[in-house]
Amino acid sequence: MNENEYQAKLIKDIEKRIPGSMVLKQDPNIVQGIPDLTILYKDKFAILEVKISAKAKYQPNQEYYLKKFGKHVYSETIYPENEKEILNGLESALRTGR
């Protein structure tokens, strides 16, 4: 599975896990380093940077944006090894507030 296939799987999983949510895939060609996914739910949002593994390296500005958004919303890096933990945190943050 490559990163794009993993992203597609995550989008379906998130929308199924949090009914009523909308998951938007960002275009890295517009803003370099912007996290891959923005999740909207009611009056809240979260962002996720998707990696194919825990060992995958960050591209320029990715850590900057995760930290910047993380001051205000749920903002994490997700990969198969931490998927369950991150999806649980995402669901909690969106349903109850950060």
C-alpha positions in Angstrom: 0.0 0.0 0.0 1.4 3.4 -0.9 0.6 6.7 0.9 -2.2 7.7 -1.5 -4.0 4.4 -1.0 -3.5 4.7 2.8 -5.0 8.2 2.7 -8.0 7.0 0.7 -8.5 4.2 3.3 -8.2 6.7 6.2 -10.8 9.1 4.6 -13.3 6.3 4.4 -12.5 5.1 7.9 -12.9 8.6 9.4 -16.2 9.4 7.6 -17.6 6.0 8.8 -16.3 6.5 12.3 -17.5 10.1 12.6 -20.8 10.3 10.7 -21.5 13.8 9.4 -17.8 14.6 9.2 -16.2 15.8 5.9 -12.6 15.0 5.1 -10.8 17.2 2.7 -7.5 16.2 1.0 -5.2 19.2 0.7 -3.1 19.9 -2.4 0.5 20.2 -1.4 1.3 22.1 -4.6 -0.7 25.1 -3.3 0.9 25.5 0.1 4.1 23.4 0.7 3.9 21.4 3.9 0.2 21.9 4.6 -1.1 18.8 6.3 -2.7 16.2 4.1 -6.2 16.0 5.6 -8.5 18.5 7.1 -11.5 17.0 9.0 -14.6 19.1 9.5 -17.2 18.2 12.0 -20.0 20.5 13.1 -18.2 23.6 14.4 -14.8 21.9 14.9 -11.9 20.9 12.6 -8.7 18.9 12.9 -5.8 18.2 10.6 -3.7 15.1 10.0 -0.4 14.6 8.2 -0.5 11.1 6.7 2.7 9.0 6.5 3.0 5.4 5.2 5.2 4.5 8.2 6.6 5.8 11.5 10.0 6.0 9.8 8.8 8.3 6.9 10.5 11.7 6.9 8.7 15.0 7.0 8.8 17.3 4.0 9.7 21.0 4.4 7.2 22.9 6.5 5.1 19.9 7.6 6.2 20.0 11.2 5.8 23.8 11.3 2.2 23.6 10.2 1.4 20.7 12.6 2.8 22.8 15.4 1.1 26.0 14.3 -2.4 24.4 14.0 -1.8 22.3 17.0 -2.1 25.3 19.3 -5.8 25.6 18.4 -7.0 22.2 17.0 -6.3 18.5 17.0 -3.2 18.2 14.8 -1.3 15.0 14.5 0.7 12.7 12.2 -0.9 9.4 11.5 0.6 6.2 10.1 -0.4 2.5 10.4 1.6 2.0 13.6 -0.3 4.7 15.5 -3.6 4.7 13.6 -5.8 3.4 16.3 -4.5 5.9 18.9 -4.7 8.9 16.6 -8.2 8.0 15.3 -9.4 7.6 19.0 -7.9 11.1 19.8 -9.5 12.6 16.6 -12.9 11.3 17.5 -12.6 12.5 21.1 -11.4 15.9 20.0 -14.2 16.4 17.4 -17.0 15.0 19.5 -16.1 16.7 22.8 -13.8 19.5 22.0 -10.0 19.7 22.2 
